[in-house]
Amino acid sequence: MLADALRARPAGLSETLVLVDGLDDVLVHGLARIDEERAASLSALAAAFAGSPLAGRVTDSIGKIVAGTVTDEHLAVLAGARTALLGAAHDALLGTLARKRLPSPAPVEAPALVAGGSRSWLRELAIAGWRGVDHELAAAGSPAVQALLADPAARRLAVLLDGFAAELRAAAPVATLDRVPARRWADLWTRALLLSQDGFPADPGEPVDGRFLLLGADLHEHPTIFQAQAHGLLETAGGEVRLVRAAVAAPKVETITGPSAWRMLAAFPIFRAALAEHRSVEVSGLVLTGGGDLIWDESQVTAGEPADPFATARVRLDAAAAASLPPLDRHPAAIAEPVLLEGYTAGPDGLDLGGVTLALDLDRLPAAGPLTPALVTASTACLGLLRWDAGRWALQPLAVQATVKRKAVAVHAGDWALGPLDAKAAKAEAVAGTAVDVLRERAGRLLRK
């Protein structure tokens, strides 16, 4: 079935992405410099919404932008149209996988934010375009970020803007760049602009009880933060099985890398032990968002019995229901579908599934885990995340079963959550861990002062 899904190409997908590319090109050059070619791209975007509920607003906003009038309302409509196009592409791609999906919960209105400053800065960016961003414009977002950080309800938007501004500052002046990350910056701009709108709907979430069965861990390492995101199945008392995610994170410094990054998650012993020891987790009252994220709280979980992720996937994964992501999160780049693959032939180009080759995304293999490209290409079974990247499906391995020195082994990305099992890696981690302990002690001393 997966091979058939990989062969399928949703109707209209290419045309939709061309429309998005046209809008992204407009943002590269700026709304103050719309020539005939870019005006045609915006007109094509407006035409795509003919007959939809957004038709009137999109046509009116684009017409006024082309004429030289750019208001916050016009930009919000433009961002909404772009999000709708990428959301449609996301849904069409997931539709080929034929996995059961739960309906989206009714949203609730979020608390009002003091986001006028962020909207103003985002408007200036759109008018100037990425090519027009200099050091002064890149730094102009700092006051908005500081104002938002003072409000706990605005933390999501504040962190997004802070990261976006940091990327622009690092690239400024952007006019000197050989290549502009047009899709990425347009994604960040769009998301920030919509989150800055008054009354933007929020995900209500609901408390749940049950058993969390791990499938694998996706590790995200940034110079200043380390996050472990566990994908798994939640079994509830009513017999329902849902695909969910749970993530924990902690700040760090750039010099802490590889296995020693796990030390930064010392506040989450149950989470780490569940990954390293392949245990289930009993949850009580954890909040589950409509998008399928368990908000982890160590005081509401207890370690359960051992549970082999491969056995869990073989028995329960196909029948599990996945959450429907909220509109703002529906994007082809956000697709990360847990799958179990067996009976394939691994080669240099990927996994041959019987006439269809699935590319391997080996660049995502974490330095904080024992998975290696050699293990993946020698594997006989693989648990991973199916992703859509660069116009094709690709698999990010989370765990593999392979034969090493005539012995069957199972290797998971989260196996080193409590420390490396490999002697060489353990020795290197012990040295790096000393640095972590020293930094933590010095930080504590500074805080006490």
C-alpha positions in Angstrom: 0.0 0.0 0.0 2.8 2.4 0.8 4.4 1.8 -2.6 1.1 2.8 -4.2 1.0 6.0 -2.1 4.5 6.9 -3.1 3.7 6.6 -6.7 0.6 8.8 -6.4 0.9 12.5 -7.2 -2.1 14.6 -6.1 -3.8 16.5 -8.9 -3.0 20.2 -8.8 0.0 19.8 -6.4 2.6 21.2 -8.8 0.4 24.1 -9.8 -0.3 25.0 -6.2 3.4 25.1 -5.3 4.1 27.3 -8.4 1.6 29.8 -7.0 3.4 29.8 -3.6 6.7 30.2 -5.3 5.4 33.2 -7.2 4.3 34.9 -4.0 7.6 34.0 -2.3 9.4 35.7 -5.2 7.4 38.8 -4.6 8.5 38.8 -1.0 12.1 38.5 -2.0 12.0 41.7 -4.0 9.4 43.5 -1.8 5.9 44.9 -2.2 7.4 48.3 -3.0 9.0 47.0 -6.2 6.2 45.0 -8.0 7.0 44.8 -11.7 4.8 43.2 -14.4 6.1 39.7 -13.8 5.4 39.8 -10.1 2.0 41.5 -10.6 1.1 38.6 -12.9 2.1 36.2 -10.1 -0.2 37.9 -7.6 -3.0 38.0 -10.2 -2.6 34.3 -10.7 -2.8 33.8 -6.9 -6.1 35.8 -6.8 -7.5 33.8 -9.7 -6.8 30.5 -7.8 -9.2 31.6 -5.1 -12.1 32.4 -7.5 -15.2 30.7 -6.1 -13.8 30.2 -2.7 -14.9 32.0 0.5 -11.7 34.1 0.3 -12.2 35.2 -3.3 -13.4 38.7 -2.6 -10.9 39.6 0.1 -7.9 38.1 -1.8 -8.8 39.9 -5.0 -9.4 43.2 -3.3 -6.2 43.0 -1.2 -4.0 41.9 -4.1 -5.4 44.7 -6.3 -4.6 47.3 -3.7 -1.1 45.9 -3.0 -0.3 46.0 -6.7 -1.6 49.6 -6.8 0.8 50.6 -4.0 -1.4 50.4 -0.9 -0.1 48.0 1.8 -2.0 47.8 5.1 -1.9 45.2 7.9 -5.3 43.9 6.7 -4.0 43.3 3.2 -0.9 41.5 4.4 -3.0 39.3 6.7 -5.1 38.2 3.7 -2.0 37.6 1.7 -0.6 35.4 4.5 -3.9 33.6 4.9 -4.0 32.8 1.2 -0.5 31.4 1.2 -1.3 29.3 4.3 -4.5 28.0 2.6 -2.5 26.9 -0.5 0.2 25.1 1.5 -2.5 23.6 3.8 -4.3 22.2 0.7 -1.0 20.7 -0.6 -0.4 19.2 2.9 -3.8 17.6 3.0 -3.6 16.3 -0.5 -0.3 14.6 0.2 -1.5 13.0 3.4 -4.6 11.9 1.6 -2.5 9.5 -0.5 -1.4 7.6 2.6 -4.9 6.5 3.5 -4.4 6.7 7.3 -7.4 7.3 9.5 -7.5 10.9 10.8 -9.5 12.4 13.6 -11.6 15.6 12.9 -10.1 18.9 14.1 -11.4 20.1 17.4 -13.3 23.4 17.5 -10.8 26.2 18.1 -11.1 28.7 20.9 -10.2 32.4 20.7 -6.8 33.1 22.1 -6.1 36.0 24.6 -5.5 39.3 23.0 -1.8 40.1 22.5 0.0 43.4 22.4 1.3 42.6 18.8 1.0 45.9 17.1 4.8 46.3 17.1 5.3 42.9 15.5 2.8 43.6 12.8 4.5 46.9 12.0 7.9 45.3 11.7 6.5 42.5 9.5 4.9 45.1 7.3 8.2 46.9 6.8 9.9 43.6 5.9 7.3 42.8 3.3 7.5 46.3 1.7 11.3 46.2 1.6 11.5 42.6 0.6 14.3 40.2 1.7 16.7 41.8 -0.7 16.1 45.1 1.0 16.9 43.9 4.6 19.9 45.7 6.0 21.3 45.7 9.6 18.9 48.5 10.7 15.7 46.8 9.4 16.8 43.4 10.8 17.4 44.9 14.2 14.1 46.9 14.2 12.2 43.8 15.4 13.9 43.7 18.8 11.5 46.1 20.6 8.5 44.0 19.4 10.2 40.8 20.7 10.9 42.4 24.1 7.3 43.5 24.5 6.0 40.1 23.7 8.4 38.3 26.0 6.9 40.2 28.9 3.5 38.4 28.2 3.6 34.6 28.9 0.6 34.2 26.5 2.7 35.7 23.7 5.8 33.4 24.2 5.1 31.4 21.1 5.1 34.4 18.9 8.0 36.0 20.7 10.3 33.0 20.2 9.3 32.8 16.5 10.0 36.5 15.9 13.3 36.3 17.9 14.6 33.4 15.8 13.4 35.1 12.6 15.1 38.3 13.5 18.3 36.5 14.4 18.4 34.9 10.9 17.9 38.2 9.2 20.6 39.9 11.3 23.1 37.1 10.5 22.3 37.5 6.8 22.2 41.3 6.6 22.7 43.0 4.3 20.7 40.4 2.4 21.4 42.1 -1.0 24.9 40.6 -0.9 23.7 37.0 -0.6 24.0 34.7 -3.6 20.9 32.8 -2.6 18.0 33.9 -0.4 16.1 31.2 1.5 12.8 32.4 0.0 10.5 29.6 1.1 11.8 29.5 4.7 11.7 33.2 5.3 8.2 33.4 3.7 7.1 30.6 6.0 8.4 32.4 9.1 6.9 35.7 8.0 3.5 34.2 7.2 3.3 32.3 10.5 4.4 35.3 12.6 2.0 37.6 10.8 -1.0 35.3 11.4 -0.1 34.7 15.0 0.1 38.5 15.5 -3.6 38.9 14.5 -6.1 39.7 17.3 -8.3 36.8 18.1 -6.2 34.2 16.3 -7.8 30.8 17.2 -6.0 28.7 19.8 -5.9 24.9 20.3 -7.9 24.1 23.4 -6.3 20.8 24.3 -7.9 18.2 26.7 -6.6 16.1 29.6 -6.1 12.4 28.8 -5.3 9.2 30.6 -3.8 6.1 29.1 -0.6 4.3 28.1 2.0 5.9 25.9 3.8 3.4 23.7 7.0 4.7 22.1 7.8 4.2 18.4 10.9 6.4 18.2 12.6 9.7 19.0 13.3 12.6 16.6 16.2 14.6 18.1 16.6 18.3 17.3 19.9 19.9 18.1 20.4 23.7 17.8 23.4 25.7 19.0 21.4 27.0 21.9 18.7 24.3 22.5 18.3 20.5 22.5 14.9 18.8 22.0 13.9 15.2 22.0 10.5 14.5 20.4 9.0 11.1 21.0 6.5 9.7 18.5 4.2 7.0 19.8 0.8 5.6 20.3 -1.6 6.5 23.1 -4.0 3.8 24.3 -6.9 5.2 26.2 -9.4 3.4 28.5 -12.0 3.3 25.8 -9.8 1.2 23.5 -8.9 4.1 21.2 -5.4 4.2 19.8 -4.0 7.5 18.7 -0.8 8.7 17.1 0.7 11.3 19.3 4.0 13.2 20.0 5.6 14.3 23.2 8.6 16.6 23.4 11.0 17.9 26.0 13.7 20.5 25.5 16.3 22.5 27.4 18.7 25.4 26.6 22.4 24.7 26.1 25.5 26.3 24.8 27.0 25.7 21.4 30.0 23.7 22.7 27.7 21.0 24.2 27.0 18.6 21.3 26.4 14.9 20.6 25.6 12.4 23.4 26.4 15.0 26.2 23.4 17.0 25.1 21.2 14.5 26.9 22.6 15.8 30.2 20.6 19.0 29.5 17.4 17.0 29.9 18.2 16.0 33.5 14.8 17.4 34.6 13.0 14.6 32.6 14.2 11.3 34.0 11.1 9.3 33.2 11.1 10.5 29.6 14.8 9.7 29.1 14.4 6.2 30.8 11.5 5.4 28.6 13.5 6.1 25.5 16.7 4.3 26.6 15.0 1.3 28.2 12.1 1.0 25.6 9.4 1.3 28.2 5.8 2.3 28.0 4.6 5.3 30.1 1.4 5.6 32.1 0.0 9.1 31.7 -2.6 10.7 33.9 -4.2 14.1 33.1 -1.6 15.1 30.5 -3.0 17.7 28.1 -3.3 16.5 24.5 -3.7 19.2 21.9 -5.9 18.8 18.9 -2.8 18.5 16.7 -1.7 15.4 18.6 0.9 16.8 21.0 1.1 15.6 24.6 2.3 18.4 26.8 4.8 16.5 28.9 4.8 16.9 32.7 6.9 14.4 34.7 4.6 14.8 37.7 1.7 13.2 35.7 3.6 10.2 34.2 5.0 6.9 35.6 7.3 4.4 33.9 5.6 1.3 32.7 6.5 -2.1 31.5 9.1 -2.8 28.7 7.5 -2.4 25.3 9.5 -3.1 22.1 8.8 -0.3 19.6 9.0 -2.7 16.6 6.4 -5.1 18.2 4.2 -2.1 19.0 4.4 -0.9 15.4 3.6 -4.3 13.9 0.6 -4.9 16.1 -1.0 -1.4 16.6 0.4 1.2 14.1 -1.9 0.5 11.1 -5.0 0.8 13.2 -4.0 4.0 15.0 -5.8 7.3 14.2 -3.7 10.4 13.5 -4.7 13.9 14.6 -5.6 16.6 12.1 -3.2 19.4 12.4 -4.5 23.0 13.0 -4.6 25.2 9.8 -1.4 27.1 10.7 0.6 23.8 11.0 -0.6 22.3 7.7 2.4 22.6 5.5 4.2 19.9 3.3 7.4 20.5 5.3 5.5 19.6 8.5 4.6 16.1 7.4 6.2 13.5 9.7 4.2 10.2 9.5 5.5 7.3 11.5 5.8 4.1 9.4 7.2 0.7 9.7 9.0 -0.7 6.7 10.0 -4.3 6.2 10.9 -6.6 3.2 12.8 -3.9 1.3 16.2 -3.8 -0.3 18.5 -1.1 0.9 20.7 0.6 -1.7 22.7 3.7 -2.2 19.7 5.6 -3.5 17.3 4.5 -0.8 14.9 1.7 0.0 13.5 -0.4 -2.8 9.9 -1.2 -1.9 9.2 -3.4 -4.9 9.5 -1.1 -7.9 9.5 2.2 -5.9 12.6 3.7 -4.3 12.0 5.7 -1.1 14.9 8.1 -0.5 16.6 8.1 2.8 17.0 11.4 4.7 20.3 10.5 6.4 21.2 14.1 7.1 18.7 14.0 10.0 20.5 11.2 11.8 21.4 12.7 15.2 24.9 12.9 16.7 23.3 12.3 20.1 22.2 8.7 19.1 23.8 5.5 17.8 22.1 5.4 14.4 24.5 5.5 11.5 24.1 5.5 7.7 25.9 2.1 7.6 23.3 0.6 10.0 20.4 2.0 8.0 21.7 0.7 4.7 22.3 -2.7 6.2 18.9 -2.9 7.9 16.1 -5.4 7.3 13.4 -3.3 9.1 13.1 0.4 9.8 10.8 2.6 11.9 10.9 6.1 10.6 9.1 9.3 9.7 7.8 9.7 6.2 8.5 13.2 5.1 7.9 15.3 2.0 11.0 17.2 1.0 12.3 18.8 -2.2 9.3 17.5 -4.2 9.6 13.9 -3.2 8.9 11.5 -0.3 11.8 10.6 1.9 12.3 8.5 5.1 13.9 9.7 8.3 15.0 6.6 10.2 14.2 6.5 13.9 15.2 2.9 14.6 16.4 -0.1 12.6 16.8 -3.9 12.9 19.9 -5.2 11.3 22.5 -8.0 11.4 25.9 -6.9 12.7 28.7 -9.5 12.8 26.0 -12.3 12.3 24.0 -11.0 15.3 20.6 -9.5 15.1 20.5 -6.0 16.7 17.9 -3.2 17.1 19.3 0.3 17.3 17.1 3.3 18.2 17.9 7.0 18.0 17.0 7.4 21.7 19.1 4.6 23.0 21.7 7.0 24.5 19.2 9.0 26.5 20.8 7.8 29.7 24.3 7.8 28.3 26.1 6.1 25.4 26.3 2.3 25.4 29.2 2.2 23.0 32.6 2.3 24.9 34.3 4.8 22.6 31.3 7.1 22.6 30.9 6.7 26.4 34.5 7.8 27.0 34.1 10.9 24.8 30.8 11.7 26.5 32.4 11.5 29.9 35.0 14.1 28.9 32.3 16.4 27.4 30.1 15.7 30.4 32.7 17.2 32.7 32.4 20.4 30.8 28.6 20.3 31.2 28.9 19.9 34.9 31.4 22.8 35.2 29.1 25.1 33.2 26.1 24.1 35.3 28.0 24.8 38.5 29.2 28.2 37.3 25.7 29.1 36.1 24.4 28.2 39.6 27.0 30.3 41.2 26.1 33.3 39.1 22.4 32.9 39.9 23.2 32.7 43.6 25.0 36.0 43.4 
